[in-house]
Amino acid sequence: MFRYCCIFLAVHCVFGGNLVEVLQANGESRLVQYATACGLADTILGGTFTIFAPTNAAFDALGTEQELLSDKTVLTTILLYHLTNGVIRSTDAKNELTVESVAGLKVRFNIYNHNNAVTVEGAKISKFDLDASNGIVHVIDKVMIPPTGGIVDLVSGNKDLSTLLSLVQKANITGIIQSDPLTVFAPTNAAFSRLSSNVLNRLNSDTALLKEVLEYHLVPHTEYSPGLYNREYLRTLDAKRDVIRLSVSERGVSVNSYGHVIKADIPATNGVVHLIDHVLVPLRYWRGVITTLCNSIKESTNGVVHVVDHVIIPYRIRCLHMLCGNLIEVLQANGESKLIKYATACGLADTILGGTFTIFAPTNDAFDAIGTEQELLSDKTVLTTILLYHLTNGVIKSTDARNELTVESVAGLKIRFNIYPHNKAVTVEGAKILKFDLNASNGVVHVIDKVLVPPTGGIVDLVSGNKDLGTLLSLVQKANITGIIRRDPLTVFAPTNAAFSRLPANVLSRLNSDTALLKEVLEYHLVERIKLKFTLTDQDEQTVESVAGMKLRFNKYSHNNSQLKVPKFLNFFDDVDASNGIVHVIDKVMIPPTGGITDLVSRNKDLSTLLSLFQKASIAGLIQTDPLTLFAPTNAAFSRLSANVTSRLNSDTQLLIDVLEYHLVAHTEYSSGLYNRFSRGTLLRSEYITLSVSDTGIVVNSNAHVTKLDIPATNGIVHVIDHVLIPRKHRTTFGFGK
């Protein structure tokens, strides 16, 4: 038996490799590099260890090589914190298990079954049980920083938590915060400053209430962010063991819908701390009623009536008055001083305090963007209307919002919500909501990035009142589509008079004489929902369907500060709100494409050679890809090739496919998105084209000139070029050199 054990160990040593070799084989080169630089390689080889190995990406996230190696004493401590003596397998781990690291500090395991996550000090283990001859490796997704003390020490050493520290001491719960394990959702000083002065006074004078509120921020186990999940309830340490509710999304973690985690996973020797931006209120205050039952019961056919001796007041109201400031105080605490100043100047402060409202609060910068203080206060009647347009009666939480929801403002005009999931944006009348659900005793505040200007009418009124849209108005009337433009909601891309004047005379004449064609072109400028500029992320591409039933393609090219583009590289001059939608004023008329790229090539006699080669290569389906940009060589471009090259292309199908795919880009690249030294990968793998852009035009790969730009198709765009592009890997074959 002993002999078999020896054989097993020998085989294990031969095939497992030592810990350093296992780390190298698994690609964790940074850890090996830093351990060697700190003189720890011999330590690792000289004993039996469990290593929690951060990935290279984890080390890169912590700092550059120069930064990390600048203090080897600190780096050595960090590295030793990732080693424990002996072998700890995944099967040995259990929730809240702590083991001592070689650095002399505890390392804590947590197991979160609901998320299929196992962590050490909050770092998620991505690979388990990589065996070595002298130990075992577990790969983790971040570098563990040794805690410098317990939670009390952490709070004491953080100047942003000084209010919390003083209240913990006042409530005499320092001992509770030394419990192990513990998670603290720690309100910052700014969070406490959001409370009104009377609430802070109440907390300072009522120790029992203070203790109750503080203990509601404590969870008696370790909850690192990898273990949190949406709609999770965590029981707290307060007297009634009330729960907190978590919402987890790509936007982050929120607690009870109004407290947002602004810094997660700060480790301590007895648990973890998450910083939050609001003070949490025990949920039981939101659920009960204050009343006394009288001995009088009235039965009815559909239920029972209890007679009570007081008006029933929800604890939610009691809670809000006890632990939240009023709307003015919440605005002040959040720094929205301009809104308060203008509301006070217009005599609206008492209005705001005298009811329950939702306020969409523009930032100070948003007010500065529309005018100086002197300009805004010069007409208080107009300013009052603008301010009242930012108030709605009642409380509208972020959870109540849905796309295209409209609510009536105190000014008597509709406010429209839009939700854009693709880039996590929620807007009201096109203003992006930056902060949600700032609770007040008499309402709620949402902070927005611009001032809402009340629309003066519908889209028809707006177009009628704009002299630069006179041609559009006359054509709308001629096409008899005024009724369509009254639809709600609607987006109009409105060409200016100058845009129509740039059309060739024969095109303008055709539009005036062919009502059906005119209607089709105008409806191509209409979308039956709201589409705003910022809803596209950088270098994003999106299509929406126009009223005409055809796709409108949006592109945004941030690399050359280009504005949002729609077909024919249009520039937006302005966004104008109307009561039934929005108008984008544009500088060109959009002519609907009449087919896909295949149709376009088929109809163009100057591209007949290209068409025949597409057919020969049997890649017609590839050209129907959406989105697509084709750099299309003309017949003359192909005729410039030597007879030998032409013969090779016709006889070698794979070579032909390579060359044709080299002319295709899987994005829509309008000319306005191109810039000098622009490089873009083609459909031919690992092959790029490079563009030179100057005042004289656009050149591809230094020799192919773009002779016609931006020919739109339903699935992309075509640029006509005067030379055939040869992939780099085939240039020697064709005698073009490298």
Summary of the structure (lengths in Angstrom):
residues: 738
radius of gyration: 33.6
end to end distance: 66.5
largest distance: 106.8
contacts: 2283
relative contact order: 0.05
helix: 38%
strand: 28%
